[in-house]
Amino acid sequence: MNDGFDFTARFSVRVGDINYGGHMGNDRFLLLFHDARMLYLESLGFSEADIGGVGLIMNEAHVDFKAEVFLRDSLEVGVRAADLGSSRFRLEYRVRRESDGVVVATGHTGMVAFDYRIRRPVKIPDKFRAAIAP
């Protein structure tokens, strides 16, 4: 069940993800978002380095922690695009524990189409826009 999320990736919590509190460290959620974003883009035929002649750069990241996550938990990360502008958009994430369906975190990253040759934001390429349009 995607619940409005365009893409879902699955991950297992590893020993290195656990902090001194015995649960998944807060920094690991941004890594989880990153891994899910890479898989989402790949599923559409793109990458962070190439969305149709230009790349992506992140201008914002937000995580809303809702429940603890523990070693060996299986997580399902939903990804969807939102707030599509001329050069910017937002990717929204929902992290759910598979064993009980509890949403353990939500968040988003602000993404900008960026031409690394001229070091400036640019218009989102039409092909990419069509692929992510909500």
DSSP file (Angstrom, degrees, kcal/mol; ACC not computed):
  #  RESIDUE AA STRUCTURE BP1 BP2  ACC     N-H-->O    O-->H-N    N-H-->O    O-->H-N    TCO  KAPPA ALPHA  PHI   PSI    X-CA   Y-CA   Z-CA
    1    1 A M              0   0    0      0, 0.0     0, 0.0     0, 0.0     0, 0.0   0.000 360.0 360.0 360.0 124.8    0.0    0.0    0.0
    2    2 A N    >   -     0   0    0      4,-0.0     3,-2.3     6,-0.0     5,-0.1   0.660 360.0-153.1 -94.7 -16.4    1.6    3.3   -1.1
    3    3 A D  T 3  S-     0   0    0      1,-0.3     3,-0.1     3,-0.1    75,-0.0   0.843  78.4 -42.1  48.7  40.9   -0.8    5.7    0.7
    4    4 A G  T 3  S+     0   0    0      1,-0.3     2,-0.5     2,-0.0    -1,-0.3   0.453 109.2 127.0  88.5  -0.2   -0.1    8.4   -1.9
    5    5 A F    <   -     0   0    0     -3,-2.3    -1,-0.3     1,-0.1    75,-0.2  -0.810  52.6-149.0 -94.7 132.6    3.7    7.8   -2.1
    6    6 A D  S    S+     0   0    0     73,-0.7     2,-0.3    -2,-0.5    74,-0.2   0.748  77.5  21.7 -69.5 -26.5    5.0    7.3   -5.6
    7    7 A F  E     -A   79   0A   0     72,-1.6    72,-2.5    -5,-0.1     2,-0.4  -0.989  61.2-160.4-147.5 145.6    7.8    4.9   -4.6
    8    8 A T  E     -A   78   0A   0     -2,-0.3     2,-0.3    70,-0.2    70,-0.2  -0.999   7.1-174.6-133.4 133.7    8.7    2.7   -1.7
    9    9 A A  E     -A   77   0A   0     68,-2.1    68,-3.3    -2,-0.4     2,-0.4  -0.921  15.6-140.1-122.0 150.8   12.1    1.3   -0.7
   10   10 A R  E     +A   76   0A   0     -2,-0.3     2,-0.3    66,-0.2    66,-0.2  -0.914  21.3 175.1-116.4 139.9   12.9   -1.2    2.1
   11   11 A F  E     -A   75   0A   0     64,-2.6    64,-3.6    -2,-0.4     2,-0.4  -0.968  22.4-138.0-139.6 153.3   15.8   -1.1    4.5
   12   12 A S  E     -A   74   0A   0     -2,-0.3     2,-0.4    62,-0.2    62,-0.2  -0.939  28.5-116.6-112.8 136.3   17.0   -3.1    7.5
   13   13 A V        -     0   0    0     60,-2.6    59,-1.9    -2,-0.4     2,-0.2  -0.578  36.4-158.8 -75.4 126.2   18.4   -1.3   10.6
   14   14 A R    >   -     0   0    0     -2,-0.4     3,-1.7    57,-0.2     4,-0.4  -0.542  31.7-101.6-104.1 167.8   22.1   -2.4   11.1
   15   15 A V  G >  S+     0   0    0      1,-0.3     3,-1.6     2,-0.2    -1,-0.1   0.883 120.8  57.4 -54.6 -42.8   24.4   -2.3   14.1
   16   16 A G  G 3  S+     0   0    0      1,-0.3    -1,-0.3     8,-0.0    -3,-0.0   0.625  98.6  61.6 -67.5 -12.6   26.1    0.9   12.8
   17   17 A D  G <  S+     0   0    0     -3,-1.7     8,-2.6     7,-0.1     2,-0.3   0.604  86.9  91.3 -85.4 -13.0   22.7    2.7   12.7
   18   18 A I  B <   -F   24   0B   0     -3,-1.6     6,-0.2    -4,-0.4     2,-0.1  -0.669  61.3-159.5 -91.3 136.0   22.2    2.3   16.5
   19   19 A N    >   -     0   0    0      4,-3.0     3,-2.2    -2,-0.3    -2,-0.1  -0.356  42.0 -80.8-102.6-174.7   23.4    5.0   18.9
   20   20 A Y  T 3  S+     0   0    0      1,-0.3    -2,-0.0     2,-0.1    -1,-0.0   0.662 125.0  65.5 -63.8 -16.0   24.3    5.0   22.6
   21   21 A G  T 3  S-     0   0    0      2,-0.3    -1,-0.3     1,-0.0     3,-0.1   0.499 115.3-113.8 -83.0  -3.9   20.6    5.3   23.4
   22   22 A G  S <  S+     0   0    0     -3,-2.2    49,-0.4     1,-0.3     2,-0.3   0.568  86.5  87.6  83.5   8.8   20.0    1.8   21.9
   23   23 A H  S    S-     0   0    0     47,-0.1    -4,-3.0    -6,-0.0    -1,-0.3  -0.793  92.8 -64.3-130.0 175.7   17.9    3.1   19.0
   24   24 A M  B     -F   18   0B   0     45,-2.5    -6,-0.3    -2,-0.3    45,-0.2  -0.394  58.8-114.4 -64.6 132.7   18.6    4.4   15.5
   25   25 A G    >>  -     0   0    0     -8,-2.6     3,-1.0     1,-0.1     4,-0.6  -0.315  16.8-121.1 -68.5 149.4   20.6    7.7   15.6
   26   26 A N  H >> S+     0   0    0      1,-0.3     3,-1.0     2,-0.2     4,-0.6   0.843 111.2  58.8 -61.3 -34.4   19.0   10.9   14.3
   27   27 A D  H 3> S+     0   0    0      1,-0.2     4,-1.2     2,-0.2     3,-0.5   0.781  94.3  66.9 -65.4 -26.1   21.6   11.3   11.7
   28   28 A R  H <> S+     0   0    0     -3,-1.0     4,-2.4     1,-0.2    -1,-0.2   0.751  88.8  65.3 -68.6 -24.0   20.8    8.0   10.1
   29   29 A F  H <X S+     0   0    0     -3,-1.0     4,-2.5    -4,-0.6    -1,-0.2   0.894 100.5  49.6 -67.4 -37.6   17.3    9.2    9.1
   30   30 A L  H  X S+     0   0    0     -4,-0.6     4,-2.3    -3,-0.5    -1,-0.2   0.871 111.1  50.1 -67.4 -34.6   18.9   11.7    6.6
   31   31 A L  H  X S+     0   0    0     -4,-1.2     4,-2.8     2,-0.2    -2,-0.2   0.893 109.8  51.0 -66.6 -38.9   21.0    8.8    5.3
   32   32 A L  H  X S+     0   0    0     -4,-2.4     4,-2.6     2,-0.2    -2,-0.2   0.921 110.2  49.0 -62.0 -44.9   17.9    6.8    4.9
   33   33 A F  H  X S+     0   0    0     -4,-2.5     4,-2.8     2,-0.2    -2,-0.2   0.917 111.4  50.7 -58.5 -43.7   16.2    9.6    3.0
   34   34 A H  H  X S+     0   0    0     -4,-2.3     4,-2.5     2,-0.2    -2,-0.2   0.941 111.0  46.7 -62.2 -48.5   19.3    9.9    0.8
   35   35 A D  H  X S+     0   0    0     -4,-2.8     4,-2.1     1,-0.2    -1,-0.2   0.918 114.6  47.2 -60.0 -44.1   19.3    6.2    0.0
   36   36 A A  H  X S+     0   0    0     -4,-2.6     4,-2.6     1,-0.2    -1,-0.2   0.894 110.9  52.2 -65.2 -39.3   15.6    6.2   -0.7
   37   37 A R  H  X S+     0   0    0     -4,-2.8     4,-2.8     2,-0.2     5,-0.2   0.912 108.6  50.6 -62.4 -43.1   15.9    9.3   -2.9
   38   38 A M  H  X S+     0   0    0     -4,-2.5     4,-2.4     1,-0.2    -2,-0.2   0.924 113.0  45.4 -61.4 -44.6   18.7    7.7   -4.9
   39   39 A L  H  X S+     0   0    0     -4,-2.1     4,-2.2     2,-0.2    -2,-0.2   0.888 112.2  52.3 -66.7 -38.8   16.5    4.6   -5.5
   40   40 A Y  H  X S+     0   0    0     -4,-2.6     4,-0.9     2,-0.2    -2,-0.2   0.949 111.8  45.2 -60.1 -50.5   13.5    6.7   -6.4
   41   41 A L  H ><>S+     0   0    0     -4,-2.8     5,-2.8     1,-0.2     3,-0.9   0.911 112.1  52.0 -61.2 -43.2   15.5    8.7   -8.9
   42   42 A E  H ><5S+     0   0    0     -4,-2.4     3,-1.4     1,-0.3    -1,-0.2   0.878 103.3  58.4 -61.0 -37.6   17.0    5.5  -10.4
   43   43 A S  H 3<5S+     0   0    0     -4,-2.2    -1,-0.3     1,-0.3    -2,-0.2   0.758 108.6  46.6 -64.0 -22.5   13.5    4.0  -10.7
   44   44 A L  T <<5S-     0   0    0     -3,-0.9    -1,-0.3    -4,-0.9    -2,-0.2   0.434 124.2-103.8 -96.1  -2.6   12.6    7.0  -12.9
   45   45 A G  T < 5S+     0   0    0     -3,-1.4    -3,-0.2    -4,-0.4     2,-0.2   0.690  87.5 100.6  88.1  20.3   15.8    6.7  -15.0
   46   46 A F      < -     0   0    0     -5,-2.8    -1,-0.3    -6,-0.1     2,-0.3  -0.679  51.1-155.5-125.4 178.7   17.6    9.6  -13.4
   47   47 A S  B >   -G   50   0C   0      3,-1.8     3,-0.5    -2,-0.2    -9,-0.1  -0.927  39.0-101.4-145.7 169.7   20.3   10.3  -10.7
   48   48 A E  T 3  S+     0   0    0     -2,-0.3     8,-2.5     1,-0.2     3,-0.2   0.820 124.6  50.0 -63.8 -28.1   21.2   13.2   -8.5
   49   49 A A  T 3  S+     0   0    0      1,-0.2     2,-0.3     6,-0.2    -1,-0.2   0.686 120.8  30.8 -82.6 -19.1   24.0   14.0  -10.9
   50   50 A D  B <   +G   47   0C   0     -3,-0.5    -3,-1.8     1,-0.1    -1,-0.2  -0.821  48.0 156.0-149.3 103.9   21.8   14.0  -14.0
   51   51 A I  S    S-     0   0    0      3,-3.5    77,-0.4    -2,-0.3     4,-0.1  -0.036  96.3 -41.1-110.0  27.9   18.1   14.8  -14.1
   52   52 A G  S    S-     0   0    0      2,-0.3    75,-0.1    75,-0.1     3,-0.1   0.716 124.4 -28.9 116.1  42.3   18.2   15.6  -17.8
   53   53 A G  S    S+     0   0    0      1,-0.3     2,-0.3    72,-0.1    -3,-0.1   0.203 129.4  60.2 105.8 -14.6   21.5   17.5  -18.3
   54   54 A V  S    S-     0   0    0     61,-0.1    -3,-3.5    62,-0.1    -1,-0.3  -0.857  72.4-129.4-134.2 171.7   21.7   19.1  -14.9
   55   55 A G  E     -B  114   0A   0     59,-2.4    59,-2.7    -2,-0.3     2,-0.4  -0.317  19.8-104.6-109.4-167.4   22.0   17.8  -11.3
   56   56 A L  E     -B  113   0A   0     -8,-2.5     2,-0.3    57,-0.2    57,-0.2  -0.925  22.9-171.8-121.3 148.6   20.3   18.3   -8.0
   57   57 A I  E     -B  112   0A   0     55,-1.9    55,-2.5    -2,-0.4     2,-0.4  -0.990  23.9-125.2-134.8 144.8   21.4   20.1   -4.9
   58   58 A M  E     +B  111   0A   0     -2,-0.3    53,-0.2    53,-0.2     3,-0.1  -0.741  25.8 174.7 -92.5 134.8   19.6   20.1   -1.6
   59   59 A N  E     +     0   0A   0     51,-2.4     2,-0.3    -2,-0.4    52,-0.2   0.424  67.9  19.1-115.0  -1.8   18.7   23.4    0.0
   60   60 A E  E     -B  110   0A   0     50,-1.0    50,-2.0     2,-0.0     2,-0.3  -0.968  54.6-170.5-164.3 146.9   16.7   22.1    3.0
   61   61 A A  E     +B  109   0A   0     -2,-0.3     2,-0.4    48,-0.2    48,-0.2  -0.990   8.5 176.9-144.0 138.8   16.2   19.0    5.2
   62   62 A H  E     -B  108   0A   0     46,-2.4    46,-1.7    -2,-0.3     2,-0.4  -0.998   6.6-172.0-142.9 135.8   13.7   18.3    7.9
   63   63 A V  E     -B  107   0A   0     -2,-0.4     2,-0.6    44,-0.2    44,-0.2  -0.997   7.8-162.6-128.2 133.3   13.0   15.2   10.0
   64   64 A D  E     -B  106   0A   0     42,-3.5    42,-1.9    -2,-0.4     2,-0.3  -0.939  17.6-149.1-114.0 106.3   10.0   14.7   12.3
   65   65 A F  E     +B  105   0A   0     -2,-0.6    40,-0.2    40,-0.2     3,-0.1  -0.601  25.9 165.6 -79.4 130.8   10.8   11.8   14.7
   66   66 A K        +     0   0    0     38,-2.9     2,-0.3     1,-0.4    39,-0.2   0.669  60.0   2.6-118.8 -27.5    7.7    9.9   15.8
   67   67 A A  S    S-     0   0    0     37,-1.7    -1,-0.4    35,-0.1     2,-0.1  -0.986  78.1 -90.8-158.3 156.7    8.8    6.6   17.3
   68   68 A E        -     0   0    0     -2,-0.3     2,-0.4    -3,-0.1    37,-0.0  -0.365  32.6-150.3 -70.3 152.4   12.0    4.8   18.2
   69   69 A V        -     0   0    0    -45,-0.2   -45,-2.5    -2,-0.1     2,-0.2  -0.982  15.2-160.1-125.4 138.1   13.6    2.4   15.7
   70   70 A F    >   -     0   0    0     -2,-0.4     3,-2.2   -47,-0.2   -57,-0.2  -0.718  32.2 -66.6-121.8 166.2   15.7   -0.6   16.9
   71   71 A L  T 3  S+     0   0    0    -49,-0.4   -57,-0.2     1,-0.3    -1,-0.1  -0.192 118.0  10.5 -50.7 133.6   18.3   -3.0   15.6
   72   72 A R  T 3  S+     0   0    0    -59,-1.9    -1,-0.3     1,-0.3   -58,-0.1   0.428  86.4 147.9  72.0   3.3   17.0   -5.3   12.8
   73   73 A D    <   -     0   0    0     -3,-2.2   -60,-2.6   -61,-0.1     2,-0.5  -0.440  46.3-132.5 -60.0 140.8   13.8   -3.3   12.3
   74   74 A S  E     -A   12   0A   0    -62,-0.2    24,-2.9    -3,-0.1    25,-0.4  -0.885  26.1-161.6 -96.7 127.1   12.6   -3.5    8.7
   75   75 A L  E     -AC  11  97A   0    -64,-3.6   -64,-2.6    -2,-0.5     2,-0.5  -0.872  14.5-154.8-116.0 143.5   11.7   -0.1    7.5
   76   76 A E  E     -AC  10  96A   0     20,-2.9    20,-2.8    -2,-0.4     2,-0.6  -0.975  13.1-161.3-114.6 121.9    9.6    1.0    4.5
   77   77 A V  E     -AC   9  95A   0    -68,-3.3   -68,-2.1    -2,-0.5     2,-0.3  -0.919   2.3-159.2-111.6 114.3   10.5    4.5    3.1
   78   78 A G  E     -AC   8  94A   0     16,-2.9    16,-1.7    -2,-0.6     2,-0.4  -0.707   9.0-167.4 -88.9 142.1    7.9    6.1    0.9
   79   79 A V  E     +AC   7  93A   0    -72,-2.5   -72,-1.6    -2,-0.3   -73,-0.7  -0.991  12.9 161.8-131.3 137.0    9.0    9.0   -1.4
   80   80 A R  E     - C   0  92A   0     12,-1.7    12,-3.1    -2,-0.4     2,-0.3  -0.990  32.7-120.0-150.7 153.3    6.9   11.5   -3.3
   81   81 A A  E     + C   0  91A   0     -2,-0.3     2,-0.3    51,-0.3    10,-0.2  -0.656  35.6 168.3 -91.2 149.1    7.5   14.8   -5.0
   82   82 A A  E     + C   0  90A   0      8,-2.5     8,-2.7    -2,-0.3    51,-0.0  -0.955  48.8  29.9-151.3 165.9    5.5   17.9   -4.0
   83   83 A D  S    S-     0   0    0     -2,-0.3     2,-0.5     6,-0.2    -1,-0.1   0.879  70.3-163.6  48.1  52.5    5.5   21.7   -4.5
   84   84 A L        +     0   0    0      5,-0.2     5,-0.2    -3,-0.1    -1,-0.2  -0.544  15.3 171.0 -71.6 117.6    7.0   21.6   -7.9
   85   85 A G        -     0   0    0      3,-3.7    39,-0.2    -2,-0.5    -1,-0.0  -0.288  50.7 -80.1-109.7-162.2    8.3   25.1   -8.9
   86   86 A S  S    S-     0   0    0      1,-0.1    38,-2.9    -2,-0.1     3,-0.1   0.899 122.9  -2.4 -74.1 -38.6   10.3   26.3  -11.8
   87   87 A S  S    S+     0   0    0     36,-0.3    26,-2.9     1,-0.1     2,-0.3   0.463 127.6  60.9-126.0  -8.0   13.7   25.2  -10.4
   88   88 A R  E     + D   0 112A   0     24,-0.2    -3,-3.7    36,-0.1     2,-0.3  -0.857  47.7 161.3-125.3 155.8   12.7   23.8   -7.0
   89   89 A F  E     - D   0 111A   0     22,-2.3    22,-3.2    -2,-0.3     2,-0.4  -0.959  29.8-119.0-158.1 171.5   10.6   21.0   -5.5
   90   90 A R  E     -CD  82 110A   0     -8,-2.7    -8,-2.5    -2,-0.3     2,-0.5  -0.946  11.0-151.2-119.7 138.9   10.3   19.1   -2.3
   91   91 A L  E     -CD  81 109A   0     18,-2.5    18,-2.2    -2,-0.4     2,-0.4  -0.952  17.5-155.2-105.1 128.0   10.7   15.4   -1.8
   92   92 A E  E     -CD  80 108A   0    -12,-3.1   -12,-1.7    -2,-0.5     2,-0.4  -0.813   7.4-161.8-105.3 143.9    8.5   14.0    1.1
   93   93 A Y  E     -CD  79 107A   0     14,-3.0    14,-1.8    -2,-0.4     2,-0.4  -0.951  11.9-170.9-128.0 143.1    9.4   10.9    3.0
   94   94 A R  E     -CD  78 106A   0    -16,-1.7   -16,-2.9    -2,-0.4     2,-0.6  -0.983  10.1-160.3-132.3 123.5    7.4    8.6    5.3
   95   95 A V  E     -CD  77 105A   0     10,-3.3     9,-2.3    -2,-0.4    10,-1.4  -0.909  13.8-179.6-108.4 121.0    9.3    5.9    7.3
   96   96 A R  E     -CD  76 103A   0    -20,-2.8   -20,-2.9    -2,-0.6     2,-0.4  -0.960  29.0-125.9-123.7 136.2    7.2    3.0    8.5
   97   97 A R  E  >  -C   75   0A   0      5,-2.9     4,-1.9    -2,-0.4     3,-0.4  -0.678  19.4-148.0 -76.7 127.7    8.2    0.0   10.5
   98   98 A E  T  4 S+     0   0    0    -24,-2.9    -1,-0.1    -2,-0.4   -23,-0.1   0.848  87.9  62.9 -68.8 -34.3    7.0   -3.1    8.6
   99   99 A S  T  4 S+     0   0    0    -25,-0.4    -1,-0.2     1,-0.2   -24,-0.1   0.845 126.5   8.1 -64.1 -34.3    6.4   -5.3   11.6
  100  100 A D  T  4 S-     0   0    0     -3,-0.4    -1,-0.2     2,-0.1    -2,-0.2   0.413  94.7-119.1-128.2  -0.7    3.6   -3.1   13.1
  101  101 A G     <  +     0   0    0     -4,-1.9     2,-0.2     1,-0.2    -3,-0.1   0.543  57.7 154.4  75.4   6.1    2.9   -0.5   10.5
  102  102 A V        -     0   0    0     -5,-0.3    -5,-2.9    -6,-0.1     2,-0.7  -0.497  47.0-128.0 -71.6 131.7    3.9    2.4   12.8
  103  103 A V  E     - D   0  96A   0     -7,-0.2    -7,-0.3    -2,-0.2     3,-0.1  -0.724  28.8-179.5 -77.7 115.5    5.1    5.5   11.1
  104  104 A V  E     -     0   0A   0     -9,-2.3   -38,-2.9    -2,-0.7   -37,-1.7   0.669  61.1  -1.0 -94.7 -19.4    8.4    6.2   12.9
  105  105 A A  E     -BD  65  95A   0    -10,-1.4   -10,-3.3   -40,-0.2     2,-0.3  -0.970  52.3-168.0-164.5 152.4    9.4    9.4   11.0
  106  106 A T  E     +BD  64  94A   0    -42,-1.9   -42,-3.5    -2,-0.3     2,-0.3  -0.900  25.3 138.0-132.2 166.0    8.3   11.8    8.3
  107  107 A G  E     -BD  63  93A   0    -14,-1.8   -14,-3.0    -2,-0.3     2,-0.3  -0.988  30.3-132.9 177.0-177.3   10.3   14.5    6.6
  108  108 A H  E     -BD  62  92A   0    -46,-1.7   -46,-2.4    -2,-0.3     2,-0.4  -0.988   4.4-146.9-154.0 159.3   11.2   16.3    3.5
  109  109 A T  E     -BD  61  91A   0    -18,-2.2   -18,-2.5    -2,-0.3     2,-0.5  -0.999  20.2-132.3-127.9 135.7   14.2   17.7    1.6
  110  110 A G  E     -BD  60  90A   0    -50,-2.0   -51,-2.4    -2,-0.4   -50,-1.0  -0.760  28.9-164.5 -83.6 127.2   14.1   20.8   -0.6
  111  111 A M  E     -BD  58  89A   0    -22,-3.2   -22,-2.3    -2,-0.5     2,-0.4  -0.904   8.0-165.5-119.3 143.9   15.7   20.0   -3.9
  112  112 A V  E     -BD  57  88A   0    -55,-2.5   -55,-1.9    -2,-0.4     2,-0.4  -0.992  26.8-121.0-129.8 131.8   16.9   22.4   -6.6
  113  113 A A  E     -B   56   0A   0    -26,-2.9     9,-2.1    -2,-0.4     2,-0.4  -0.602  44.3-173.2 -66.8 127.1   17.8   21.8  -10.2
  114  114 A F  E     -BE  55 121A   0    -59,-2.7   -59,-2.4    -2,-0.4     2,-0.9  -0.988  28.8-147.2-138.1 127.8   21.5   22.9  -10.3
  115  115 A D  E  >> - E   0 120A   0      5,-2.8     5,-1.5    -2,-0.4     4,-1.3  -0.838  12.6-166.7 -92.9 106.7   23.9   23.3  -13.1
  116  116 A Y  T  45S+     0   0    0     -2,-0.9    -1,-0.1     1,-0.2   -62,-0.1   0.678  82.1  63.7 -71.1 -17.7   27.3   22.4  -11.6
  117  117 A R  T  45S+     0   0    0      1,-0.2    -1,-0.2     3,-0.1   -63,-0.0   0.912 118.9  24.1 -70.8 -41.9   29.2   23.9  -14.5
  118  118 A I  T  45S-     0   0    0     -3,-0.4    -2,-0.2     2,-0.2    -1,-0.2   0.450 103.9-128.7-102.8  -2.1   27.9   27.4  -13.9
  119  119 A R  T  <5 +     0   0    0     -4,-1.3    -3,-0.2     1,-0.2    -2,-0.0   0.893  67.5 114.9  59.4  45.4   27.2   26.8  -10.2
  120  120 A R  E   <S-E  115   0A   0     -5,-1.5    -5,-2.8     0, 0.0    -1,-0.2  -0.985  71.8-101.2-143.2 151.4   23.6   28.2  -10.4
  121  121 A P  E     -E  114   0A   0      0, 0.0     2,-0.3     0, 0.0    -7,-0.3  -0.439  44.7-175.0 -64.9 147.4   20.1   27.0  -10.1
  122  122 A V        -     0   0    0     -9,-2.1    -9,-0.3   -35,-0.2     2,-0.1  -0.861  33.7 -71.4-137.7 171.4   18.3   26.3  -13.4
  123  123 A K        -     0   0    0     -2,-0.3   -36,-0.3     1,-0.1   -37,-0.1  -0.393  56.4-103.3 -64.4 140.3   14.9   25.4  -14.6
  124  124 A I        -     0   0    0    -38,-2.9    -1,-0.1   -39,-0.2   -36,-0.1  -0.507  45.0-107.1 -63.5 126.7   13.8   21.8  -14.0
  125  125 A P     >  -     0   0    0      0, 0.0     4,-2.7     0, 0.0     3,-0.3  -0.286  23.5-123.8 -58.1 141.3   14.2   19.9  -17.3
  126  126 A D  H  > S+     0   0    0      1,-0.2     4,-2.5     2,-0.2     5,-0.2   0.861 108.7  54.1 -56.4 -41.5   10.8   19.1  -18.8
  127  127 A K  H  > S+     0   0    0      1,-0.2     4,-1.4     2,-0.2    -1,-0.2   0.906 112.6  43.4 -62.0 -42.3   11.5   15.3  -19.0
  128  128 A F  H  > S+     0   0    0    -77,-0.4     4,-1.8    -3,-0.3     5,-0.2   0.915 111.5  54.4 -69.0 -43.5   12.3   15.2  -15.3
  129  129 A R  H  X S+     0   0    0     -4,-2.7     4,-1.6     1,-0.2     3,-0.2   0.918 108.4  49.3 -55.4 -45.6    9.3   17.5  -14.4
  130  130 A A  H  < S+     0   0    0     -4,-2.5    -1,-0.2     1,-0.2    -2,-0.2   0.858 109.7  52.8 -63.6 -35.1    6.9   15.1  -16.3
  131  131 A A  H  < S+     0   0    0     -4,-1.4    -1,-0.2    -5,-0.2    -2,-0.2   0.819 119.6  31.6 -72.1 -30.6    8.4   12.1  -14.4
  132  132 A I  H  < S+     0   0    0     -4,-1.8   -51,-0.3    -3,-0.2    -1,-0.2   0.530  81.9 129.5-106.3  -6.6    7.9   13.6  -10.9
  133  133 A A     <        0   0    0     -4,-1.6   -51,-0.0    -5,-0.2   -52,-0.0  -0.239 360.0 360.0 -54.3 127.8    4.8   15.7  -11.3
  134  134 A P              0   0    0      0, 0.0    -1,-0.2     0, 0.0    -4,-0.1   0.501 360.0 360.0 -67.7 360.0    2.3   14.9   -8.6
